[in-house]
């Protein structure tokens, strides 16, 4: 099942997407719902597939990225937050903030929480996950270096593209993740290269903060991070999920 949010002209509605259409549903996917109208997928304005209360991100979670950055493998997940206002949708423009220099792409697998999650074990975590989607943890790299912490560099409006939908029928442990910059592969890894798998991450984070339906966990980026220039298109493609495409302006 593919869960989407679509702009219907009057408001944003949740729906279920297939190859050519979207069936709107009567409520959020976390609640009881009924099937309603059908609209064409082609030409539909897809929005971020959920609206989280928080976006929890994980740093240095691929062995290849740790090696690239010269870091030792962490003993526990390193977590930080992006604000919900950083959300951006499929084909949404990423606006370069005034005065910011280098802006990097970071293709990632995102976990979407489906039910209240508090102090669960890794074995219990799967039952609390609605599904998975593509994400780009856009980063103002020079700001990150200046500040010495990540809130400002990661938190600008539009710095968390997400989509195109939430895929509910997939296992996250060995998926091919690729990032393309203007059509050229710049990141390529399998999620099996993660230091902490998605279920372990949800368990760990739920011991720190309660996760609510719609909350997002970004699971880290593999090696190959790099800069974007205005006009560049970046695509995050994950096996079994789909592609998320955005442009830096």
C-alpha positions as CSV (number, residue, x, y, z in Angstrom):
1,X,0.0,0.0,0.0
2,X,1.3,3.5,-0.9
3,X,0.0,6.3,1.3
4,X,0.1,9.8,-0.2
5,X,-1.0,13.3,0.6
6,X,-2.4,15.2,-2.3
7,X,-3.5,18.8,-2.8
8,X,-7.0,18.5,-4.2
9,X,-7.4,22.3,-4.7
10,X,-9.5,22.9,-1.6
11,X,-7.3,21.1,1.0
12,X,-4.8,18.3,1.5
13,X,-6.2,14.8,1.5
14,X,-4.7,11.5,2.3
15,X,-5.1,8.7,-0.3
16,X,-3.8,5.4,-1.5
17,X,-1.9,5.4,-4.7
18,X,-1.5,2.7,-7.4
19,X,0.1,2.8,-10.8
20,X,-2.4,5.3,-12.3
21,X,-4.7,6.6,-9.7
22,X,-5.2,7.8,-6.1
23,X,-8.1,6.7,-4.0
24,X,-8.8,9.4,-1.4
25,X,-9.6,8.2,2.2
26,X,-11.9,9.7,4.7
27,X,-9.3,10.3,7.5
28,X,-5.7,10.0,8.4
29,X,-4.0,6.6,7.6
30,X,-3.4,6.2,11.4
31,X,-7.1,6.1,12.1
32,X,-10.1,4.2,10.9
33,X,-10.9,5.3,7.3
34,X,-13.1,4.6,4.4
35,X,-12.4,4.7,0.6
36,X,-13.8,7.8,-1.2
37,X,-13.2,9.5,-4.5
38,X,-10.7,8.4,-7.1
39,X,-8.4,10.9,-8.8
40,X,-5.7,10.5,-11.5
41,X,-2.1,10.1,-10.3
42,X,-0.8,11.8,-13.4
43,X,-0.8,15.6,-12.7
44,X,-1.7,15.2,-9.1
45,X,0.2,17.6,-6.8
46,X,1.8,15.3,-4.2
47,X,2.6,16.8,-0.9
48,X,4.9,15.5,1.9
49,X,3.1,12.2,2.7
50,X,2.7,12.9,6.4
51,X,2.8,15.9,8.7
52,X,5.0,15.0,11.7
53,X,5.3,16.5,15.1
54,X,9.0,16.0,14.9
55,X,11.7,14.8,12.5
56,X,14.4,12.8,14.3
57,X,17.6,12.3,12.3
58,X,20.5,10.0,12.7
59,X,24.1,11.0,12.0
60,X,26.9,8.7,10.9
61,X,24.8,5.6,10.5
62,X,26.5,4.0,7.4
63,X,29.9,2.4,7.6
64,X,30.8,3.9,4.3
65,X,29.9,7.4,5.5
66,X,31.8,7.0,8.8
67,X,34.9,6.0,6.8
68,X,34.4,8.9,4.4
69,X,34.2,11.4,7.2
70,X,37.0,9.9,9.2
71,X,34.8,8.9,12.2
72,X,35.0,5.9,14.4
73,X,31.8,3.8,14.4
74,X,29.5,5.2,17.0
75,X,28.6,2.9,20.0
76,X,25.1,4.4,20.1
77,X,23.0,6.2,17.5
78,X,23.8,9.9,17.2
79,X,20.4,11.8,17.0
80,X,19.4,15.3,16.2
81,X,16.2,17.1,15.2
82,X,14.8,18.9,12.2
83,X,11.7,21.1,12.7
84,X,8.5,20.2,11.0
85,X,8.7,23.5,9.1
86,X,11.7,21.9,7.2
87,X,9.3,19.6,5.4
88,X,9.2,19.8,1.6
89,X,7.3,17.7,-0.9
90,X,8.0,15.8,-4.2
91,X,9.2,18.3,-6.9
92,X,9.2,21.1,-4.3
93,X,12.0,23.7,-4.7
94,X,14.7,23.9,-2.1
95,X,15.4,27.5,-1.5
96,X,19.0,28.5,-0.8
97,X,18.9,30.8,2.3
98,X,20.5,34.2,1.8
99,X,24.1,34.3,2.9
100,X,24.5,30.5,3.0
101,X,27.4,29.0,0.9
102,X,27.6,25.3,0.4
103,X,24.4,23.3,0.5
104,X,24.7,19.5,0.4
105,X,22.3,16.7,-0.5
106,X,22.1,13.6,1.8
107,X,19.9,10.8,0.4
108,X,18.2,8.8,3.1
109,X,15.6,6.2,3.9
110,X,12.9,7.6,6.2
111,X,10.8,5.7,8.7
112,X,7.2,6.8,9.2
113,X,5.8,6.1,12.6
114,X,2.2,4.6,12.6
115,X,1.3,4.5,16.3
116,X,2.4,6.0,19.6
117,X,5.8,4.5,20.3
118,X,7.4,4.7,23.8
119,X,10.2,2.5,25.0
120,X,9.7,-0.4,22.5
121,X,12.2,-3.1,21.8
122,X,13.7,-3.6,18.4
123,X,11.5,-6.7,18.1
124,X,8.4,-4.6,18.8
125,X,9.4,-1.6,16.7
126,X,8.1,-3.0,13.4
127,X,4.5,-3.1,14.6
128,X,4.8,0.7,15.3
129,X,6.0,1.6,11.8
130,X,3.5,2.6,9.1
131,X,6.1,2.4,6.3
132,X,9.1,3.9,4.6
133,X,9.7,6.7,2.1
134,X,12.6,8.7,0.5
135,X,14.2,11.7,2.1
136,X,16.9,14.3,1.5
137,X,18.5,15.6,4.6
138,X,19.6,18.9,3.0
139,X,22.4,20.5,4.9
140,X,24.1,24.0,4.9
141,X,27.5,22.6,5.3
142,X,29.4,25.8,6.0
143,X,26.9,26.8,8.7
144,X,27.3,23.4,10.3
145,X,31.0,24.0,10.5
146,X,30.6,27.5,12.0
147,X,28.0,26.5,14.6
148,X,29.6,23.2,15.7
149,X,26.1,21.7,16.0
150,X,23.5,21.0,13.5
151,X,20.2,22.7,14.3
152,X,20.6,25.7,12.0
153,X,22.4,23.9,9.2
154,X,19.7,21.2,9.0
155,X,16.6,23.3,10.0
156,X,16.0,25.8,7.3
157,X,12.5,25.9,5.7
158,X,12.3,23.3,3.0
159,X,15.4,21.4,4.0
160,X,13.6,18.0,4.4
161,X,12.2,16.9,1.1
162,X,10.1,13.7,1.7
163,X,8.1,11.4,-0.6
164,X,6.7,10.5,-3.0
165,X,4.6,8.3,-0.7
166,X,4.8,6.0,2.3
167,X,5.4,2.4,1.1
168,X,3.9,0.1,3.8
169,X,4.7,-3.3,2.3
170,X,8.4,-3.4,2.4
171,X,11.3,-4.7,4.6
172,X,13.9,-2.0,5.1
173,X,17.0,-4.0,5.9
174,X,18.7,-4.5,2.5
175,X,17.3,-1.9,0.0
176,X,19.4,-0.2,-2.7
177,X,19.6,3.6,-2.1
178,X,20.9,5.9,-4.8
179,X,21.2,9.7,-5.1
180,X,21.4,11.3,-8.5
181,X,22.7,14.9,-9.1
182,X,21.5,16.1,-12.5
183,X,21.1,12.5,-13.6
184,X,24.5,11.3,-12.4
185,X,24.9,8.8,-9.5
186,X,26.6,10.4,-6.6
187,X,25.5,8.1,-3.7
188,X,24.9,4.3,-3.9
189,X,24.6,1.9,-1.0
190,X,22.4,-0.8,0.4
191,X,20.6,-0.2,3.7
192,X,22.4,-3.3,5.0
193,X,25.5,-1.1,5.4
194,X,23.7,0.8,8.2
195,X,25.4,0.5,11.6
196,X,22.0,0.6,13.4
197,X,19.1,-0.8,11.4
198,X,15.7,1.0,11.3
199,X,14.0,-1.1,14.0
200,X,17.0,-0.6,16.3
201,X,16.8,3.2,15.7
202,X,13.1,3.4,16.4
203,X,13.7,1.4,19.6
204,X,16.6,3.6,20.7
205,X,14.8,6.9,19.9
206,X,11.6,5.8,21.7
207,X,13.6,5.4,24.8
208,X,14.5,9.1,24.6
209,X,11.3,10.6,23.3
210,X,7.8,9.3,22.6
211,X,7.2,9.0,18.8
212,X,3.7,9.9,17.6
213,X,1.8,8.8,14.5
214,X,3.3,10.6,11.5
215,X,6.7,11.3,13.1
216,X,9.7,10.8,10.9
217,X,13.0,9.0,11.6
218,X,15.7,9.8,9.0
219,X,18.1,6.8,9.1
220,X,21.4,8.5,8.0
221,X,23.1,8.9,4.7
222,X,25.8,6.8,2.9
223,X,29.1,8.0,1.5
224,X,29.2,10.4,-1.4
225,X,27.7,13.5,0.1
226,X,28.4,16.7,-1.9
227,X,27.3,20.2,-2.8
228,X,24.4,21.4,-5.0
229,X,24.4,24.5,-7.0
230,X,21.3,26.6,-7.9
231,X,19.4,25.0,-10.8
232,X,20.7,21.5,-9.8
233,X,18.2,18.6,-9.6
234,X,18.7,16.0,-6.9
235,X,16.9,12.6,-7.0
236,X,16.8,10.1,-4.1
237,X,15.7,6.7,-5.4
238,X,15.1,3.7,-3.1
239,X,14.4,0.2,-4.2
240,X,10.8,-0.8,-3.7
241,X,9.7,2.7,-2.8
242,X,10.3,5.1,-5.7
243,X,12.0,8.5,-6.4
244,X,12.0,11.9,-4.7
245,X,13.1,14.7,-7.0
246,X,13.8,18.3,-6.0
247,X,15.6,21.3,-7.4
248,X,17.8,23.8,-5.6
249,X,16.9,27.4,-6.4
